[in-house]
């Protein structure tokens, strides 16, 4: 449970960092600022979506093979 809290806190800090960086790049008048702003906005949208997809896949895949292992153990005991 401790690792989940640390991961959640790190994710919040990273997302806030993207938001702050996006605000800073929005007001900078440099030739590279528009590209940096686009990169920050892209990451602020894609990173949480990617994490959500990974959590869904982990939830679906968790427990796969558990029933097979139990069946194998039961078969061994019967022999």
Secondary structure, DSSP 8 states (H G I E B T S, - for coil): -HHHHHHHHHHHHHHHHHHHHHHHHHH--STTHHHHHHHHHHHHHHHHHHHHHHHHHHHHHTTTTHHHHHHHHHHHHH-
